[in-house]
Amino acid sequence: MTSPVGFHSPIDLSKPIDFRLPIRPNALLGAITMEPKSQRTKAISPVRAAYEILALSGLAVELGMIIYKWAALPRVIPTHFGFSGQPDDWSSKKWLLLLPALTVLLYMGLTWLSRYPQKLNYPWRIAERNAERQSRVFGSLISLLKAELVWLFAFITWQAIRVALGQAAGLWIAFLPIVLVVIGGTVIIYLYVASRDG
């Protein structure tokens, strides 16, 4: 039909207009439905699993030492050691419980960090070709650092108990240098391994 203003309308106004979308319901649902995200997680390497077991065993040893020796401990124990390894502060033995608490917090924090490697800034470019390997190497680094730090706290707890019981004079004089070499060496090795395909 001819419109009032003198041109032909492309729509036939003599018939009812169908405003329904020319899309089948199943097609529409298929377009907006997302497949559920896979719940499967990649298995960690045997080496990383060994690091995790080592860390958890260190935590168990630390707690076990405190429980086993608690009744025999005097009311006052060393709570701080100087650079020489000698105790320079003493307090209630309840402060000994702070060490395993810090160990647990440290373990949980590093575990959380290992699950989000993309939140870190790397000193080299991360691309699709090396992202999986970088994530795997970073996860192994965190697991190894957890094991080292947990056993570090376990050793400090053990020495604090021995000093309190009169079985030792303090930490080893070489304790701090050894710790710096071990932790620093671990990080340096990681940087070397990770940078090979950076």
Backbone bond lengths (Angstrom), bond angles and torsions (degrees), N, CA, C in turn:
res aa  C-N    CA-C-N  psi(-1)  N-CA   C-N-CA  omega(-1)  CA-C   N-CA-C  phi
1 M - - - 1.458 - - 1.524 109.34 -
2 T 1.371 113.49 161.35 1.465 118.38 -178.89 1.508 109.89 -92.30
3 S 1.338 116.27 134.21 1.450 120.53 -179.26 1.511 110.53 -78.01
4 P 1.353 118.68 158.66 1.471 122.40 -176.49 1.504 113.93 -60.63
5 V 1.321 119.29 -24.43 1.470 120.41 -175.47 1.509 111.84 -94.32
6 G 1.303 119.17 6.77 1.449 120.40 170.99 1.508 116.67 95.98
7 F 1.318 120.91 16.14 1.462 119.88 174.69 1.516 107.72 -131.60
8 H 1.307 115.82 162.02 1.454 121.21 -175.87 1.529 109.67 -84.46
9 S 1.311 118.06 129.67 1.468 122.29 178.40 1.519 109.83 -82.12
10 P 1.298 117.96 135.76 1.472 120.69 177.82 1.528 112.28 -71.75
11 I 1.334 117.94 -9.36 1.458 121.97 -178.55 1.506 108.97 -107.70
12 D 1.309 116.54 131.99 1.459 121.75 177.91 1.511 108.53 -80.83
13 L 1.339 116.84 101.42 1.458 121.13 -175.47 1.516 112.79 -76.60
14 S 1.324 116.78 -4.69 1.454 118.77 178.29 1.512 112.85 -80.78
15 K 1.332 116.26 -10.11 1.462 121.33 179.32 1.523 109.65 -114.66
16 P 1.346 116.87 148.51 1.478 119.30 177.66 1.524 110.98 -64.46
17 I 1.345 114.99 141.68 1.468 120.37 -178.24 1.521 109.48 -88.82
18 D 1.317 117.14 131.51 1.469 122.84 178.90 1.521 108.33 -95.93
19 F 1.330 116.23 111.51 1.465 120.14 -178.44 1.531 113.10 -89.48
20 R 1.309 118.06 4.84 1.455 120.20 -179.59 1.523 111.02 -71.03
21 L 1.354 115.76 144.89 1.457 119.26 179.44 1.514 110.24 -73.35
22 P 1.300 116.72 136.97 1.470 119.40 179.53 1.525 111.79 -78.78
23 I 1.340 116.50 50.95 1.462 121.85 -178.32 1.519 108.20 -129.76
24 R 1.273 116.45 132.18 1.459 120.33 178.07 1.519 109.49 -68.62
25 P 1.340 118.57 142.75 1.469 121.07 -179.24 1.514 112.70 -55.41
26 N 1.325 118.04 -40.25 1.460 120.18 -178.50 1.515 111.39 -65.81
27 A 1.344 114.75 -36.13 1.467 118.08 179.19 1.517 111.06 -67.44
28 L 1.352 116.11 -38.92 1.459 119.87 179.29 1.520 111.34 -65.52
29 L 1.340 116.42 -43.39 1.460 119.81 178.51 1.519 111.06 -64.34
30 G 1.314 114.65 -38.32 1.457 117.51 179.35 1.508 112.09 -65.38
31 A 1.338 116.37 -28.92 1.472 119.30 -178.42 1.515 112.31 -75.26
32 I 1.346 116.96 -30.85 1.461 118.49 -174.50 1.524 112.75 -105.41
33 T 1.322 117.96 -3.09 1.458 120.48 -179.78 1.511 109.67 -91.37
34 M 1.309 116.21 129.28 1.462 121.28 178.78 1.507 109.51 -102.29
35 E 1.313 116.26 142.61 1.448 120.17 177.80 1.523 109.21 -70.15
36 P 1.318 117.26 142.49 1.466 119.47 179.33 1.502 111.16 -61.60
37 K 1.317 114.12 141.16 1.461 120.54 -179.51 1.515 109.98 -68.29
38 S 1.314 116.21 136.16 1.460 120.19 -178.17 1.509 110.51 -61.81
39 Q 1.308 114.42 136.04 1.460 119.93 -179.67 1.523 111.97 -93.65
40 R 1.317 115.45 -1.34 1.460 118.34 -178.13 1.523 110.59 -74.03
41 T 1.297 117.20 139.88 1.454 122.77 176.88 1.526 109.55 -114.81
42 K 1.306 115.80 145.56 1.449 119.93 -179.50 1.523 110.00 -70.10
43 A 1.322 115.32 137.67 1.453 120.47 179.55 1.525 109.32 -70.03
44 I 1.323 115.82 138.76 1.460 119.18 178.99 1.518 108.78 -78.19
45 S 1.316 115.67 159.87 1.460 120.98 -177.95 1.521 110.30 -70.34
46 P 1.341 117.68 157.05 1.467 120.52 177.65 1.529 112.92 -58.53
47 V 1.334 116.74 -35.78 1.468 119.96 179.85 1.524 110.20 -65.32
48 R 1.325 116.13 -46.20 1.466 119.21 179.21 1.517 111.34 -65.10
49 A 1.324 117.35 -37.36 1.465 120.69 176.88 1.524 110.50 -62.26
50 A 1.335 116.55 -38.31 1.463 120.23 177.62 1.524 110.74 -64.57
51 Y 1.339 117.55 -39.69 1.461 120.82 177.03 1.535 110.77 -61.67
52 E 1.330 116.26 -42.81 1.461 120.18 -179.40 1.527 110.87 -64.45
53 I 1.319 116.85 -42.62 1.466 120.71 177.92 1.525 110.08 -63.06
54 L 1.331 116.25 -40.46 1.465 120.72 178.68 1.523 111.06 -62.33
55 A 1.334 116.49 -41.77 1.462 120.49 179.45 1.526 111.30 -65.33
56 L 1.317 117.04 -45.71 1.461 120.79 -179.38 1.529 111.45 -66.03
57 S 1.318 116.74 -36.61 1.468 119.19 177.78 1.524 110.61 -67.00
58 G 1.334 117.67 -35.70 1.463 120.36 176.55 1.508 112.09 -64.10
59 L 1.320 115.97 -40.11 1.459 120.27 176.76 1.520 111.13 -64.00
60 A 1.333 116.44 -40.81 1.469 120.56 178.59 1.530 111.19 -65.18
61 V 1.328 116.45 -39.49 1.472 120.53 178.31 1.516 110.45 -64.45
62 E 1.325 116.89 -43.45 1.463 120.64 -179.45 1.530 110.92 -61.00
63 L 1.312 116.97 -47.52 1.471 120.36 178.72 1.516 111.07 -65.51
64 G 1.335 116.23 -39.01 1.468 120.17 179.96 1.516 112.42 -63.31
65 M 1.329 117.11 -40.13 1.474 120.48 179.28 1.522 110.74 -62.41
66 I 1.314 116.49 -43.37 1.463 119.84 -178.21 1.529 110.41 -65.36
67 I 1.326 116.40 -45.41 1.469 119.88 -179.63 1.521 110.89 -63.13
68 Y 1.337 116.03 -42.39 1.462 120.04 -176.15 1.526 111.98 -69.39
69 K 1.327 117.62 -36.23 1.463 120.96 -174.27 1.528 113.29 -100.41
70 W 1.314 117.79 -1.70 1.462 119.94 -173.05 1.519 112.81 -56.59
71 A 1.309 117.93 -47.98 1.468 121.35 -176.74 1.527 111.85 -64.94
72 A 1.322 117.52 -30.16 1.463 120.84 -177.74 1.524 113.34 -85.16
73 L 1.309 117.84 -11.77 1.467 120.65 -177.22 1.526 110.74 -73.04
74 P 1.344 116.23 143.08 1.474 119.07 173.51 1.517 110.39 -70.92
75 R 1.312 115.63 170.98 1.470 119.51 -177.72 1.515 111.99 -68.17
76 V 1.337 117.04 -27.28 1.467 121.75 -179.23 1.521 108.98 -116.61
77 I 1.321 115.52 132.96 1.464 121.22 -178.88 1.525 108.83 -135.05
78 P 1.337 117.82 162.27 1.471 119.63 176.57 1.530 109.94 -70.54
79 T 1.303 116.25 134.05 1.470 121.02 -178.94 1.523 112.48 -119.45
80 H 1.326 116.80 -0.31 1.463 119.32 177.42 1.512 109.00 -156.50
81 F 1.343 115.41 143.19 1.463 121.32 178.66 1.523 108.45 -123.12
82 G 1.339 115.85 138.05 1.455 120.78 179.66 1.510 112.18 -80.38
83 F 1.337 116.72 -177.36 1.464 121.17 -179.76 1.528 111.74 -62.47
84 S 1.318 116.75 -26.68 1.468 120.59 179.38 1.521 111.85 -77.70
85 G 1.312 117.19 -9.44 1.460 120.34 -177.80 1.509 113.69 91.91
86 Q 1.331 117.35 -3.73 1.454 121.08 -179.42 1.532 110.32 -88.96
87 P 1.334 117.57 143.98 1.473 119.80 177.86 1.526 110.73 -66.68
88 D 1.333 116.72 133.14 1.459 120.09 179.16 1.533 111.77 -125.21
89 D 1.322 117.22 8.84 1.453 120.42 176.04 1.524 108.69 -153.71
90 W 1.327 115.75 139.54 1.465 121.56 -178.00 1.529 108.38 -129.77
91 S 1.321 114.99 148.04 1.453 119.16 179.50 1.521 109.66 -158.89
92 S 1.322 116.38 -172.79 1.460 121.68 -179.30 1.527 110.85 -61.70
93 K 1.313 115.49 147.04 1.459 119.03 -178.74 1.525 112.52 -65.82
94 K 1.329 117.19 -13.26 1.459 119.61 176.60 1.530 111.44 -63.32
95 W 1.340 115.73 -24.60 1.457 119.04 178.36 1.528 111.52 -65.58
96 L 1.331 116.50 -19.48 1.462 119.78 178.82 1.527 111.19 -63.65
97 L 1.324 116.39 -26.69 1.462 120.55 179.05 1.524 111.98 -68.88
98 L 1.335 115.83 -17.08 1.460 118.95 -179.82 1.523 111.69 -68.06
99 L 1.338 117.15 -31.65 1.459 120.16 -177.52 1.528 112.66 -63.49
100 P 1.334 119.68 -52.25 1.471 117.38 177.64 1.522 112.89 -64.45
101 A 1.337 117.42 -30.72 1.469 119.60 177.23 1.533 110.00 -63.92
102 L 1.326 117.08 -44.08 1.459 120.67 176.86 1.524 111.36 -64.89
103 T 1.326 116.17 -37.05 1.459 120.23 178.69 1.522 111.17 -62.42
104 V 1.327 116.68 -43.98 1.466 121.05 179.38 1.524 110.39 -63.54
105 L 1.337 116.86 -44.12 1.463 120.34 179.05 1.528 111.09 -62.37
106 L 1.320 115.96 -41.33 1.454 120.43 178.79 1.527 110.59 -63.53
107 Y 1.318 115.97 -44.33 1.462 120.66 -179.94 1.528 110.89 -61.88
108 M 1.319 116.31 -45.79 1.466 120.17 -179.61 1.528 111.88 -65.23
109 G 1.333 116.15 -40.55 1.456 119.62 179.85 1.519 112.51 -64.09
110 L 1.317 117.12 -44.34 1.463 120.62 179.20 1.527 111.04 -68.67
111 T 1.324 116.69 -34.70 1.463 119.72 177.02 1.522 110.35 -63.75
112 W 1.329 116.62 -43.09 1.469 120.58 177.48 1.525 110.66 -61.85
113 L 1.341 115.94 -43.46 1.456 120.08 -178.68 1.524 111.47 -62.75
114 S 1.335 117.09 -37.68 1.460 120.56 -178.13 1.519 112.22 -66.04
115 R 1.328 117.83 -20.45 1.467 121.27 -179.98 1.522 112.97 -86.44
116 Y 1.324 116.64 -8.91 1.465 120.22 -179.29 1.529 110.28 -131.07
117 P 1.335 117.56 61.07 1.476 119.42 -178.80 1.517 112.99 -64.15
118 Q 1.340 117.73 -21.07 1.462 120.36 -178.93 1.523 112.79 -71.24
119 K 1.330 117.28 -11.63 1.463 120.69 179.96 1.528 112.07 -81.67
120 L 1.320 117.52 -7.37 1.458 120.93 -177.02 1.528 110.63 -94.11
121 N 1.313 114.51 159.18 1.456 121.54 173.02 1.528 108.55 -100.19
122 Y 1.314 116.20 119.91 1.458 120.92 -178.70 1.532 109.74 -97.03
123 P 1.324 116.83 148.44 1.473 119.42 -179.34 1.523 112.86 -79.11
124 W 1.341 118.37 8.96 1.451 122.14 177.79 1.523 108.69 -143.91
125 R 1.309 114.91 167.56 1.454 120.27 -175.52 1.524 110.90 -73.97
126 I 1.335 116.55 132.87 1.456 122.38 175.39 1.521 107.64 -104.43
127 A 1.321 115.75 116.42 1.456 121.47 179.96 1.524 109.32 -120.18
128 E 1.318 115.36 176.53 1.463 119.75 -177.94 1.524 111.50 -62.34
129 R 1.325 115.99 -31.85 1.455 119.30 -176.48 1.525 113.16 -70.33
130 N 1.337 117.10 -26.04 1.465 118.83 -176.48 1.522 113.80 -121.51
131 A 1.327 117.46 4.05 1.464 119.52 -174.83 1.529 111.81 -63.73
132 E 1.322 116.76 -42.52 1.469 119.35 -177.71 1.523 111.42 -65.73
133 R 1.320 116.23 -42.54 1.470 119.02 179.99 1.524 111.15 -67.71
134 Q 1.338 116.98 -40.42 1.452 119.77 178.43 1.527 110.97 -61.47
135 S 1.331 116.39 -40.82 1.461 120.11 178.02 1.523 110.95 -64.50
136 R 1.315 116.77 -39.50 1.466 120.81 -179.83 1.528 111.19 -67.50
137 V 1.318 117.09 -43.71 1.470 120.93 179.79 1.525 110.28 -66.16
138 F 1.340 116.41 -41.77 1.463 120.14 178.63 1.526 110.81 -62.76
139 G 1.328 117.24 -41.19 1.464 120.32 177.98 1.520 112.05 -61.67
140 S 1.324 116.76 -39.13 1.468 120.10 177.52 1.525 111.43 -66.48
141 L 1.338 116.24 -38.17 1.469 119.84 177.02 1.523 110.54 -60.12
142 I 1.326 117.51 -48.52 1.458 120.82 -177.99 1.524 110.60 -62.84
143 S 1.326 117.48 -41.58 1.468 120.30 179.65 1.524 111.12 -63.59
144 L 1.331 116.55 -40.56 1.465 119.42 178.70 1.523 110.96 -68.16
145 L 1.331 117.42 -42.31 1.467 120.15 177.91 1.534 110.71 -62.24
146 K 1.319 117.34 -38.53 1.466 119.94 176.83 1.520 110.41 -59.57
147 A 1.325 115.96 -46.99 1.464 119.70 -179.50 1.532 110.98 -60.86
148 E 1.336 116.63 -44.28 1.461 120.18 -178.89 1.529 111.62 -64.83
149 L 1.322 117.35 -45.14 1.462 120.69 -177.19 1.528 111.91 -70.73
150 V 1.327 117.15 -37.41 1.471 119.57 178.05 1.526 110.28 -63.32
151 W 1.312 116.95 -44.92 1.469 119.40 179.06 1.530 111.40 -70.56
152 L 1.324 117.00 -27.08 1.462 120.07 173.21 1.527 110.13 -62.09
153 F 1.323 116.64 -47.80 1.463 120.21 178.60 1.527 110.86 -66.67
154 A 1.315 117.23 -34.98 1.465 120.26 177.74 1.527 110.86 -64.01
155 F 1.335 116.44 -40.08 1.461 119.96 178.73 1.531 111.00 -66.39
156 I 1.335 116.67 -42.78 1.465 119.64 178.39 1.528 110.23 -61.21
157 T 1.319 116.81 -41.45 1.472 120.58 177.87 1.521 110.89 -61.95
158 W 1.305 116.12 -44.70 1.472 120.95 179.95 1.523 111.16 -62.19
159 Q 1.329 116.93 -44.26 1.461 119.49 -179.75 1.532 111.12 -68.96
160 A 1.315 118.09 -36.44 1.468 120.24 177.57 1.523 110.12 -62.64
161 I 1.316 117.05 -39.41 1.468 120.82 177.88 1.523 110.37 -66.24
162 R 1.324 117.46 -42.98 1.468 120.99 -179.73 1.526 111.38 -65.23
163 V 1.340 116.06 -40.81 1.470 118.71 177.80 1.528 109.99 -64.64
164 A 1.322 117.18 -42.29 1.466 120.69 179.52 1.519 111.64 -62.32
165 L 1.332 117.10 -32.32 1.461 121.31 -179.49 1.528 112.41 -90.11
166 G 1.327 117.84 3.45 1.457 121.68 179.02 1.509 113.74 76.43
167 Q 1.327 117.94 20.13 1.458 121.85 -178.33 1.523 113.06 -97.70
168 A 1.317 117.28 -6.81 1.460 121.85 178.85 1.517 108.50 -153.73
169 A 1.353 115.36 158.02 1.461 120.02 -179.19 1.519 111.95 -92.50
170 G 1.327 117.69 -21.72 1.466 121.25 -178.69 1.512 110.19 168.94
171 L 1.321 115.92 -163.23 1.456 120.47 174.86 1.520 109.55 -76.21
172 W 1.306 116.77 161.78 1.451 119.21 175.36 1.515 110.17 -61.70
173 I 1.311 116.41 146.49 1.456 120.28 -178.46 1.527 111.31 -65.50
174 A 1.332 115.52 -26.73 1.472 119.68 -179.61 1.530 111.44 -93.22
175 F 1.321 117.27 10.23 1.460 120.67 -174.28 1.530 112.01 -59.69
176 L 1.327 116.89 -52.92 1.462 120.43 -176.76 1.527 112.44 -63.41
177 P 1.354 119.42 -46.50 1.472 118.32 176.59 1.524 113.10 -59.06
178 I 1.319 117.06 -38.61 1.467 119.95 179.26 1.525 110.72 -63.83
179 V 1.331 115.46 -42.58 1.467 119.48 179.55 1.528 110.62 -61.60
180 L 1.327 117.01 -45.40 1.457 120.90 -179.53 1.521 111.66 -63.26
181 V 1.327 116.87 -39.81 1.464 120.53 179.73 1.522 110.82 -66.63
182 V 1.324 116.97 -44.30 1.469 120.82 -177.18 1.532 110.99 -66.65
183 I 1.339 116.67 -51.18 1.473 119.86 -178.65 1.525 110.73 -66.14
184 G 1.335 116.14 -46.71 1.464 119.52 179.36 1.525 112.22 -63.21
185 G 1.332 116.27 -40.59 1.460 120.03 178.22 1.517 112.33 -63.01
186 T 1.331 116.55 -39.02 1.464 120.60 178.03 1.524 111.17 -61.10
187 V 1.318 116.67 -45.64 1.465 120.62 -179.78 1.528 111.10 -66.05
188 I 1.330 117.20 -40.52 1.468 120.38 -179.61 1.524 110.66 -64.39
189 I 1.328 116.79 -42.73 1.467 120.27 178.38 1.527 110.61 -62.75
190 Y 1.337 115.86 -40.85 1.469 119.09 177.55 1.525 110.95 -60.74
191 L 1.330 116.70 -46.12 1.466 119.79 -179.61 1.525 111.46 -60.59
192 Y 1.315 116.11 -38.03 1.461 119.37 179.14 1.525 111.46 -66.99
193 V 1.341 116.13 -47.87 1.468 120.30 -177.99 1.533 110.72 -65.08
194 A 1.347 116.19 -43.90 1.463 119.61 -176.67 1.512 112.61 -70.88
195 S 1.323 117.88 -27.06 1.463 120.16 -175.81 1.525 112.81 -81.79
196 R 1.319 118.09 -7.63 1.461 119.86 -176.56 1.524 112.85 -66.49
197 D 1.344 116.92 -27.22 1.462 118.47 175.07 1.514 111.11 -121.94
198 G 1.377 116.07 24.02 1.452 119.95 -179.32 1.526 111.87 -77.45
